[in-house]
Amino acid sequence: MSKNNPNYDYDSSAHRWTALYEFTQAWKYRDLILHLIRRDVTARYKRSVLGIAWTMLNPLFMMIVLTIVFSQVWRIDIPGYSAYVLSGLIAWQFFSMASSSAIYTLVWGGELFQRIYIPQGAFAISAVGTGLVNLTLSLVPLVGV
């Protein structure tokens, strides 16, 4: 079936290089992906009292708590331990946020995918892009530490 047919069904076995096909489809919809990233970032910080500062303060406060617990309570004495903790927290928050929001958007967009053709990867890529924006903002305290 052709894409112009309203009964078009996506068949991944019809494409020899599925990953390449998905990438080219996402590239065709790059404006949509950028719009979704912009929408998610503005919605996330628009409703927050601290705004962008919370993205920087959250891992910083977690680092302080974990550094105090592990260095004082359990007597772990590693030079630069707080930088290790912060870098691990930032990486974990990126992975956690990107994967959970990608799953959420794919589940949320399930009915939309049946009505019109939008590559499902576009929503997952936009979730990872939003995570990358937050990761970039979270790296500011790491540079300071």
matplotlib code that plots the C-alpha trace (Angstrom):
import matplotlib.pyplot as plt

x = [0.0, 1.1, 1.4, -1.3, -3.8, -5.8, -5.5, -1.7, -0.3, 3.4, 5.2, 8.8, 9.5, 8.9, 12.1, 15.5, 17.3, 14.7, 17.0, 18.0, 14.3, 13.3, 16.1, 15.1, 11.5, 12.5, 14.6, 11.6, 9.7, 12.5, 10.4, 7.8, 10.5, 12.0, 8.5, 7.8, 11.1, 10.3, 6.8, 8.0, 10.8, 8.6, 5.7, 8.2, 9.6, 6.6, 4.7, 7.6, 8.4, 12.1, 12.1, 15.4, 17.2, 15.4, 17.1, 20.4, 19.5, 17.8, 21.0, 23.0, 20.9, 20.9, 24.7, 25.0, 22.8, 24.5, 28.0, 27.1, 25.6, 28.4, 31.4, 30.2, 28.0, 29.9, 33.4, 34.1, 37.1, 37.5, 39.0, 36.4, 33.7, 31.0, 31.9, 31.5, 28.1, 26.9, 28.0, 26.3, 23.1, 23.0, 23.5, 20.8, 18.3, 18.8, 18.3, 15.3, 13.6, 14.2, 13.1, 10.0, 8.8, 9.5, 7.3, 4.6, 4.5, 4.4, 1.5, -0.2, 0.1, -1.2, -4.5, -2.9, -0.7, -3.8, -5.4, -2.5, 1.0, 3.6, 6.8, 6.6, 10.3, 9.6, 8.0, 10.8, 13.4, 11.7, 11.6, 15.4, 15.9, 14.1, 16.2, 19.3, 18.2, 17.8, 21.1, 22.9, 21.3, 22.3, 25.9, 26.3, 26.6, 29.0, 31.4, 31.2, 31.9]
y = [0.0, 3.5, 6.3, 8.2, 5.5, 6.3, 2.6, 2.7, 0.5, 0.7, -2.6, -2.7, -5.9, -4.1, -2.1, -3.7, -1.1, -0.3, 2.0, 4.0, 4.3, 5.4, 8.0, 9.4, 9.6, 11.4, 13.8, 14.7, 15.6, 17.5, 20.7, 18.7, 17.3, 20.8, 22.1, 19.2, 19.9, 23.6, 22.9, 20.4, 22.7, 25.8, 23.8, 22.3, 25.6, 27.9, 26.2, 26.1, 28.7, 28.3, 27.6, 26.7, 27.0, 23.9, 21.8, 23.0, 22.9, 19.5, 17.4, 19.8, 19.2, 15.5, 15.6, 17.4, 14.9, 11.8, 13.3, 14.0, 10.5, 8.6, 10.7, 11.3, 8.4, 5.6, 7.3, 7.1, 9.3, 9.7, 12.9, 14.7, 12.3, 15.0, 15.4, 11.7, 11.7, 14.7, 13.3, 10.0, 11.8, 13.9, 10.9, 8.9, 11.8, 12.2, 8.5, 8.3, 11.4, 10.6, 7.0, 7.7, 10.6, 8.7, 5.9, 8.3, 10.1, 6.9, 5.6, 9.0, 9.3, 5.8, 7.1, 9.8, 7.3, 5.5, 8.6, 10.3, 9.2, 10.5, 8.5, 7.1, 7.8, 11.5, 11.5, 9.4, 11.7, 14.8, 13.2, 12.6, 16.1, 17.6, 15.4, 16.8, 20.3, 19.5, 17.6, 20.7, 22.9, 20.3, 20.4, 23.9, 22.9, 20.1, 22.6, 24.6, 21.5]
z = [0.0, -0.6, 2.0, 0.1, 0.9, 4.1, 5.0, 5.1, 7.8, 8.9, 8.3, 9.6, 7.7, 4.4, 5.0, 4.7, 6.8, 9.5, 11.6, 8.5, 7.5, 11.0, 11.0, 7.6, 8.7, 11.9, 9.8, 7.6, 10.8, 12.4, 12.7, 14.6, 16.9, 17.6, 18.3, 20.7, 22.5, 22.8, 24.1, 26.7, 28.0, 28.2, 29.9, 32.4, 33.5, 33.1, 35.9, 38.3, 40.9, 40.7, 36.9, 35.4, 38.8, 40.0, 37.3, 38.7, 42.4, 42.5, 41.7, 43.8, 46.9, 46.3, 46.0, 49.4, 51.1, 49.7, 50.3, 53.9, 54.4, 52.8, 54.0, 57.5, 58.5, 56.7, 56.8, 53.1, 52.4, 48.6, 47.3, 45.0, 46.1, 45.7, 42.0, 41.4, 43.2, 41.2, 37.8, 38.6, 39.7, 36.6, 34.3, 36.2, 36.1, 32.3, 31.7, 34.0, 32.6, 29.0, 29.2, 31.3, 29.2, 26.0, 27.2, 28.4, 25.0, 23.1, 25.2, 25.1, 21.3, 20.6, 19.4, 17.4, 15.6, 14.4, 12.9, 11.0, 10.0, 12.4, 12.9, 16.5, 16.8, 16.6, 20.0, 21.5, 20.0, 21.3, 24.8, 24.6, 23.2, 26.2, 28.5, 26.7, 27.4, 31.1, 31.1, 29.7, 32.4, 35.1, 34.0, 35.3, 39.0, 38.0, 36.5, 39.7, 41.9]

ax = plt.figure().add_subplot(projection="3d")
ax.plot(x, y, z, "-o")
ax.set_aspect("equal")
plt.show()
